[in-house]
Structures are given as C-alpha cells and as structure tokens.
Amino acid sequence: MKTPFMSFDTRTYVKEINDLNIKLLKATETLTEVEDVDVGTSLKELVYETDKVKLYRYKREGAATCKTPVIIVYALVNRYYMLDLQPDRSIVRNLLEHGIDLYVLDWGYPTNADRYLTIDDYVNEYLNDCVDFLRKDTNSDKVNIMGVCQGGTFSVIYSALHPEKVRNLVTLVTPVDFATNEGLLFSWSKHMNIDALVDTYGVIPGDFLNSGFLMLMPFTLHITKYMDMLDIMQDKDKLLNFLRMEKWIFDSPAQAGECLRQFVKDLYQGNKLVKGELCIGERKVDLKKITMPLLNIFAISDHIVTPCATKPLNDLVGSEDKELYEFKGGHIGVFVGSKSQKELAPAVSEWLHKRSEK
C-alpha cells in the first residue's frame, strides 16, 4: 500500500527549489541596479506656504489652454504624488499635456503641535487661504477644485461653504454618504472608539492607520503581492513600478487627532453631511449650496470608497450641470491604471475645458 510520502516527486521538488534559487539570484542582481525610487517627478514650484501646508504649481510647456486654474486637494492620510507616481502613470502629466493649469495642495506631515487642528482649520483656513492666493495670483475670480478621496469630502464641504469661489468641482472616489456598510472601512469606523484613540495618541501615527488599511485586504496586501514579487524582480522596470507603489503605501502622514475625531464621529458614525447636520466652525454645511458644475467620478470595484458612498452626491447638490462618471477599476486604478491614463484624464480635461472661464 502506498503512503502519501511514496507519491512525493523528488525531481519536481528539486527543480522547483533550483528555479527559486535562480529567481532569487537574478532578483538580487536587479536590486543592486536600483539606486533610488523616484516618485512625483513632474516639475513643480512652491508658490504659497502657511504652517506645514504648501501649494505647488506644476510646470508645463507652453501656455495653458484652460484658463481657470485647477487645484488638486488630496486626502490627509496618504501623499498626493499617487497622481504622479511615475511618468507613464501620471494623471498630473496627462492633465498638463491637455492644457490644464495645475496646482496641488500638500498638507504636509502633522506633528504633536497640530493635534488640535480641526476640519474647520483644514477647510476654512488652509484650503481657503490657498484658494484665495490662487485667485489673486492668477487674476481669476474662481478656481476649479479637483478633490480626491477624503480630500474630495473636504472639497465638497468647501464648495458648499464658499460656492462663490469655485467655478467647477471634480470629485474622485469621494465618500459623501457614510451610511453604507459596504466595505470594511465603513463598518469598522462605525464601531471605532475614536475618543479613546485620540485621547491616547493626540496625533495618530501614520503607521497605525496604515496597518488598518492593509487589513482591508489582508491576503492580497500582505501575502500575495510579495509572493508575486519574485516573478517581477528580474525585470528592473517592473520592480521599480512595484517599489514606487510600496513607497507610496508606507508614506503615511500622522493625523491631527481632533480632525480625525470629528471626521469619524460626524461623518462615518453620524453621517451628518448627508443629513444636513454637519457644522464646520460656526456654519452648517448645506449641499444644496453647491450649484457649480459637478463631475463626480466613482470606481466600480472600489473596496475603500464603495460606489454607494460616492454616487448620492449628485442627488444632494443644487447643481443643474452635474455628471456621474463610472470608472471600470478600483480605488488605486483611478490614479495609475492604463484606463485612467487613456480615458479618465482626457475626459476630465475635456469636461473642464468646456466649462472654463472664457
């Protein structure tokens, strides 16, 4: 009678070990050729600064064909260079090539001195200061805002509070309706003891939050990608692509405690933005005050900001000119996927050009 051990194929095992050793050897050789991992390589210049917040203008060849400037407002939890990860995967470069006068707001890296910053500080002070500088510097009465993820939520709030300063609003994978339980992030946040977290840390470490995001897809983000890495490490270009993404994933700024407390309690747990109950500073946020043209982009396979959290925005605003754009991909694919470069960025540019200041 055969035992399980008798069916063991020694030759296959030896071959697999030998193939693995060859892969590891070639991978080591490739790694020695990697000197640095460049991200966010599009040229830009610092045009405005306040506290840790910086406003950059991207440099372009030739004059902009879209007169109204565009300011990108990214999330607090990650870095904005995801939109400019590498030359051939860059919404930034794509928009520049399509004639957009493009700026980006850099929130910086909060320290303990920033623990008491609130949403009011980020929206009505920092973002508003950058918008006012941009309006004055470009001699434009209004600007275009392109808000991304949490930065899109801030942009929605800002546009409702300061509609006279915004010509067009573009939102990418932006959570607005937090009532959903689709996606682990929304479920977790509803049961999070945010008071204990903020009272303990003051400023929440970026690594702490990042570990939570990685747990949204634990097998894919912790095991599979590193197993698959061996298959690409022999190709320097593919390896650099992988390392750029890894650099972005683990470049997670800390979070100002009071801002995060309000974001979790008022939005994830209270859903006050949709209900019309959200107060920023001393003002209530009324989404019907958003009357400028709106382009609302959602990703059909987004596991972080699910479509049902994004799509309701179009029914809540007062805009007559509003469009819902379905992107066939996931949360990250919106920024770096091939469809993003070939289809999404050109579509955003065309939409903005049609509604730009004449």
N, C-alpha and C positions, 0 to 999 in steps of 0.2 A: 504494500500500500504506500502511495506517495504521500509525503508530508508537504506542507507549504514550502518548507525550505528547499526541497528537492526540485521545485519548479523555478528556483531562482536562477536567472540567466547571468552568469558571471561576465560573459563577454559584453553584454549590453551595459552592465554596471560599469565596467572598466572604461568602455567607450564614452559613457556619459561623464565620468569623472575626468577623463582626458579632455573632452570637449570643453568642460567647465574650466579646467586649468588654462586651456588655450584662450578662452574668452577673458579670463581674469588677467592673463599676461598682456593681451592686446589692450584691454581696458586700462591697465596700469601705464602702458606706453602712451595711450591717448591722454590720460590725466596729466602726465608730465609735460605735455604740449600746451596745456591750459594755463595761461599766466594770470588772467583776470576775467571776471564775468561782468561784461558791460550791460547795463540796463539804462533805459531812459536816455538814449544817445542823441535824440533830436536837440539841436542847439536852441538855447533859450537864454534870456537875460532877466535879471531881477529888476523889477520896475517899482515895487512897493513893498514895504515891510512894516509890521507892527507886532510887538512882542515876538512870539515864535512863529507867527503867521507870515508867509511870503507869497507874493504874487509875481508870477513869471510870465513873460511874453515869449512865445515861440518865434524863432527867426524863420523867415521864409524868403524864397527867391521871387522877386517881382512883387507887384502891388496886389493887395487883396482884392478879389472881385466881389466879396460880400462885405458891404460897408459896415454893418453893425458888428462890433466885436463879440466874440464868444468866450465866456469864462467857464472853465470846467470846475465843478465842485465835486470832489471825491469824498468817499467815506472817511471817518476818523480812524477806523480800525485797521486799515491797510494803506499802502502807499500808492499814490496816483500814477506812478510810472507803469502800472499794469497796462495803461492805454498807450504805452510807448516801449513795450517790453524788448523788442528788437526791430531792426529796420524793416524786415518783411512782415512783421506782425505788429503794426503800429497804426492805431486809429488816428493818433496825432499827425503822423506824416501824411496819412491819407487825406485828412481834412485840410492840411496845409497845401497839399498838391491840388486840392479842389478850390483853392482861393479863399479859405477861411482865415480871418484874423483871430488867432487863437491864443488864449491865456489859460493858465492853470493856477488854482489856489492850493498852496502847500500848507497844511495845518501844522506841520512840524511834529516834534516829539515832546509831549507834556512831561513835566516833572512835578515833584511834590508841591511846588509853588502854584500849580494850576489845578489843584484838587477841587477848588470851589467854583470853577468855571461851569456855567450852565448852558443850556441850549440857547437861552437869550443872549449870552455872551458870544457864542459862535455865530448865531444868525443875525442878530440886530447890531452887533458891534463889528466883529471881524469880517463877516461876509459883506455886510452893508458898507463898511469902510473900503473894501476892495472894489465894490461896485461903484461907489462914489468916485474913487480915484480913477477908475477906468472911464467913467462917463466924462470926467473933466479932461483927462489926458487925451482921449480920442475925440473930444468935442461931439459926443453922442448923448442925446437926452436919455436914451435907453440902451440896455445891453441884452444880448442873448445869453441865457444860462443853460448849461448842459449839466444836469445833476446825475450822479452815479451812485446807485445803491443807497446807503444811508445819506450820502451827500445829496441824492435826489430828494429824499424826505426833507432835508434842510432847505433845499431849493424850492420845494413846494410850499413849505411854511413861509419862506422869504417872499415868494411871489404873491402869496395871499396877503402878507402884511405890507408889501411895498410894490403893488402892481404898476404904479406909475413909473417905475424904473426898469421894468422888464418888457422887452419887445416880444420875445419868443421864449418858450420854455420847452426844453427837451429833457425827458427823464429816461434813464436806462436802468432796468431791473430795480425799480424803486419801490420799497414797501410803503403802502399807504393804509390799506385795510388790514389791521393786525388781528382780526377776529378769527382768522383761519387757524386750523390745527394741522394743515398740510405742511410737511417739512418739520424736522425735529427741532430746528431753531425756534420756531414759533411755539411749539409745545413746551420745550424746556424753559423758555423765557417766562411763560405764564406761571410757572411754579418756582421760579428762582427767588431766593431770599436775597434780593438785591440790597436791602438795608444792611444786612449782616456783612455782605461782601464789601460794600463801600465803607462802612464804619470800621472794618478791619484794615483795609488796604489804603483808603484815601484816594490814591491813584492806582488804578487796577493795572497790574503788569501785563504787557502785551503777550508774553509767553503763556500766561494763564488763560487769556481769552482764546489765543490761537489753538491751544490744546482742545478747547471746546469745539471750535470749528472743524478740526481734524476728526473729531469723534462723530461728526455728522455722517461721514462715510468711512468708518474705521478700516475696513478691509482694503478698500481701494486706495485710501490715502496713507495707510501705514504699512501695508504689506505688498499688495500687487504692484504698485508703481516701482518699488525698489527691486522686486524680482524681475520686472520687465526692463529695469535699467541696464542689466547686463547685456541685453540684446542691442542696446543703442550705444553703449560706451565705446565701441570700436570705431564709431563714426564721430569725429570731432564736432561737426556742426550739430548733429542730433544731441550730443552730450551737452553742448553749450546751451541749446534750447531747454533741456531738462534743468540745468543748473540755474538758468535765469528764472525759471518758474519757481524753483526751490528758494532762491534768494528772495523773491517777492513774498512767497508764502510765510517765511520766517522773519521778514522785516515788519514786525507788528508793533506799532507805537503803543505806549501805555494810554490809558483812558482816564480823563478827568472824572473823578468819582461822581460829583453832583450831576454832571451832564448825563452820564450813563444811568444814574439812578432815575432821573426824570424820563429818559428815553424808554427804559424798561417799564417803569410804573405807569406812565401816562400813555404810552403807545402799545407796547406788547401786552401789558396787563389791562390797561384801561380803554384802549382803542379810542382815545379822545379826539384824535384828528378827524376821523370819520364822523364821529358823533357831534362835532362842532363844539366840543367842550375844552379843547386844548388852549391853555393860556401860556403865552410866551412873554415874559416880562409882565406888563400890566394889560396886554392886549389879547383878545380872543382871536383865534385863527378861524376865519370863515373861508372855506374853499371856494365859495361862490364868487369871492373877490378876484379869483383867477379868471380873467377874461381875455388874456392874451392868447395867441395861437399856442396849442399844445401838441407835442409829438411824444407819445407815451410808448416806450419800447419794452416789451417783455420777452423773456426766453422760455420757450415751450417746455424745455427739460430742466429748468432751473430748480435745483434742490435746496438752495439757500433762500431765495426770494421767489416763492412759487407764484405762478401767474395770477392766482385768485387774490393775492395780496397787492398786485400791481394794477390789474385791469380796471377795478372800480373807480380809479381816479377820474376817468373820462366822464363818468356819470355824476361826479361830485362837483366838478368845476363849473364856472359860469361861461366858459369859452364856447363860442359858436364854431370856431375853426379848431377842430381837435381831431387827432388821428391816433389810432391804436395800431402799433406795428408789431407783428408776430415774428420773432426770430427763431428759426429752427435750430436750436442748440441749447447749451447750458449756460450757467452763470459766468463761467470763465470764457466760454466760446464767444460771447458777445464782444469780448475785447481782443482776443488773439486768434480766433478761428478763421479759416480761409473765407467762409461766408461773410464774416464781419468785414474783411478787407475788400472783398469783391462786390458785396451787395449793401451791407448796412451803412458803412461810412459814406459811400457815394449817395445813398438815399437820404441820409441826414443832411449832407451838403446841399443837395437839390432842394430839400424842404426849406432849409434856412435861406437859400438864395431867393426863393420865390417870395419870402416874407421879410426880406432885409429892407432896411431903410434905403429909400431911393436917393 
